[in-house]
């Protein structure tokens, strides 16, 4: 497919993990967009206006603590938290309590951006996150172009029209 840059990103094979992982990925992130083979695999995000995340080092080695608040389109705030277990020498993350779910982390060509590929029982999707709640438009376009090259036909862009919910510290 012309214009596809999949080969450059090595998305199918994973990529070299920097020695500093996960340090550059700690801190605040905003959920920007998702892509999947079908709309059903993104349905969980339909009621979402915005999501803000904080990634921190967990209480045990090889753990990341993730906290999030979801602002729904109807204005409600829903806090969430979970633990990722890191895999030695890789960007694979396992979600505690979800043995069927696999998460793979990829760098993004977009400044301040990362992509995650989630696979689980009956779904797979790419998710785009950024340090800014409103990254440059070309970042979203690149993400959509890249994922469509992988035959991920469904695309969802969070509206981000409302203020983010406060991120609790516990």
C-alpha positions as CSV (number, residue, x, y, z in Angstrom):
1,X,0.0,0.0,0.0
2,X,1.6,3.3,-1.0
3,X,2.5,5.6,1.9
4,X,2.5,2.8,4.5
5,X,5.3,3.2,7.0
6,X,4.6,0.0,8.9
7,X,8.0,-1.4,7.9
8,X,9.8,1.6,9.4
9,X,8.1,1.3,12.8
10,X,8.4,-2.5,13.0
11,X,4.9,-2.7,14.6
12,X,4.4,-6.3,13.8
13,X,7.8,-7.4,15.3
14,X,8.1,-5.0,18.2
15,X,11.1,-2.7,18.4
16,X,14.3,-2.1,20.3
17,X,13.6,-1.2,23.9
18,X,15.6,1.7,25.3
19,X,17.6,1.1,28.5
20,X,15.6,3.9,30.1
21,X,12.2,2.2,29.8
22,X,9.8,3.0,31.5
23,X,11.2,6.4,32.7
24,X,10.2,8.4,29.6
25,X,6.7,7.0,29.8
26,X,6.0,8.0,33.4
27,X,3.8,11.0,34.2
28,X,0.6,12.5,32.6
29,X,-0.9,11.3,29.3
30,X,-4.1,12.2,27.4
31,X,-6.0,9.6,25.4
32,X,-6.4,11.1,21.9
33,X,-7.6,8.4,19.4
34,X,-8.1,4.7,18.8
35,X,-8.2,2.4,15.8
36,X,-9.4,-1.2,15.4
37,X,-10.5,-3.6,12.7
38,X,-14.2,-3.0,13.7
39,X,-16.2,-0.4,15.4
40,X,-17.2,-2.9,18.1
41,X,-13.6,-3.1,19.3
42,X,-13.7,0.7,20.1
43,X,-17.3,0.7,21.5
44,X,-16.0,1.1,25.1
45,X,-14.8,4.6,24.2
46,X,-18.0,5.8,22.6
47,X,-19.3,7.6,25.7
48,X,-15.9,9.2,26.4
49,X,-15.2,12.9,26.0
50,X,-11.6,12.7,27.4
51,X,-9.4,10.5,29.5
52,X,-6.3,11.7,31.5
53,X,-3.8,9.1,32.8
54,X,-0.9,9.1,35.2
55,X,1.7,6.4,34.9
56,X,4.0,5.9,37.9
57,X,6.5,3.3,39.1
58,X,4.6,0.6,41.0
59,X,5.2,-0.7,44.6
60,X,7.2,-3.7,43.3
61,X,10.0,-4.1,40.8
62,X,8.8,-4.4,37.2
63,X,5.4,-2.8,38.0
64,X,3.7,0.3,36.7
65,X,0.8,1.9,38.5
66,X,-1.7,3.5,36.2
67,X,-4.4,5.9,37.4
68,X,-7.0,7.5,35.1
69,X,-10.1,9.6,35.2
70,X,-12.6,9.4,32.4
71,X,-14.8,12.3,31.5
72,X,-17.9,11.0,29.8
73,X,-19.8,13.0,27.2
74,X,-22.6,13.6,29.8
75,X,-20.0,15.2,32.1
76,X,-19.5,12.5,34.7
77,X,-16.1,11.6,36.0
78,X,-15.1,7.9,36.5
79,X,-11.8,7.1,38.2
80,X,-9.9,4.0,37.3
81,X,-6.6,2.3,38.3
82,X,-4.7,-0.8,37.4
83,X,-1.2,-2.3,37.5
84,X,0.9,-3.2,34.5
85,X,3.6,-5.8,34.9
86,X,6.7,-5.2,32.7
87,X,8.4,-7.9,30.8
88,X,12.2,-7.9,31.0
89,X,13.9,-6.5,27.9
90,X,10.6,-5.7,26.1
91,X,7.8,-3.1,25.9
92,X,5.2,-5.8,26.5
93,X,2.9,-5.0,29.4
94,X,0.6,-7.4,31.2
95,X,-2.4,-6.0,33.0
96,X,-2.9,-7.4,36.5
97,X,-6.1,-9.4,36.8
98,X,-6.6,-9.6,33.0
99,X,-4.5,-12.6,31.9
100,X,-6.2,-12.5,28.4
101,X,-5.0,-8.9,27.8
102,X,-1.7,-8.0,26.2
103,X,-0.4,-4.4,25.8
104,X,2.5,-3.5,23.6
105,X,4.0,0.0,23.8
106,X,5.4,1.8,20.7
107,X,7.0,5.1,20.2
108,X,5.2,7.7,18.0
109,X,6.7,10.0,15.4
110,X,4.6,12.7,17.0
111,X,6.4,14.8,19.6
112,X,5.1,13.8,23.1
113,X,3.2,10.8,21.7
114,X,3.1,7.1,22.3
115,X,0.9,4.3,20.9
116,X,-0.3,1.2,22.6
117,X,-1.6,-2.0,20.9
118,X,-4.0,-3.8,23.1
119,X,-5.2,-7.3,22.4
120,X,-7.6,-9.4,24.4
121,X,-10.6,-11.7,24.3
122,X,-12.1,-10.9,20.9
123,X,-10.5,-7.5,20.3
124,X,-7.4,-5.7,19.2
125,X,-6.8,-2.0,18.9
126,X,-4.2,0.7,18.7
127,X,-4.5,3.7,21.0
128,X,-2.8,7.1,20.7
129,X,-1.8,9.1,23.7
130,X,0.0,12.4,24.0
131,X,1.5,14.6,26.7
132,X,-0.8,17.4,25.4
133,X,-4.6,17.1,25.4
134,X,-4.6,18.7,21.9
135,X,-1.6,17.5,19.9
136,X,-0.9,18.8,16.4
137,X,-3.6,17.6,13.9
138,X,-0.9,15.9,11.7
139,X,-0.1,13.6,14.7
140,X,-3.7,12.2,14.6
141,X,-3.6,12.0,10.8
142,X,-0.4,10.0,10.9
143,X,-1.8,7.7,13.5
144,X,-5.0,7.1,11.4
145,X,-2.9,6.6,8.2
146,X,-0.6,4.1,9.9
147,X,-3.4,2.1,11.5
148,X,-5.4,2.0,8.2
149,X,-2.3,0.5,6.6
150,X,-2.6,-2.3,9.1
151,X,-6.3,-2.8,8.0
152,X,-7.7,-1.2,11.1
153,X,-10.7,0.4,9.4
154,X,-12.6,1.8,12.5
155,X,-11.3,5.0,13.9
156,X,-12.3,7.0,17.0
157,X,-11.2,10.5,18.0
158,X,-12.1,11.6,21.5
159,X,-13.9,15.0,21.4
160,X,-11.9,16.5,24.3
161,X,-14.5,19.3,24.5
162,X,-14.8,19.3,28.3
163,X,-12.3,20.0,31.1
164,X,-10.5,16.9,32.2
165,X,-11.5,15.4,35.6
166,X,-9.2,15.8,38.5
167,X,-6.8,12.9,38.8
168,X,-6.9,11.6,42.3
169,X,-3.5,10.9,44.0
170,X,-4.6,7.6,45.7
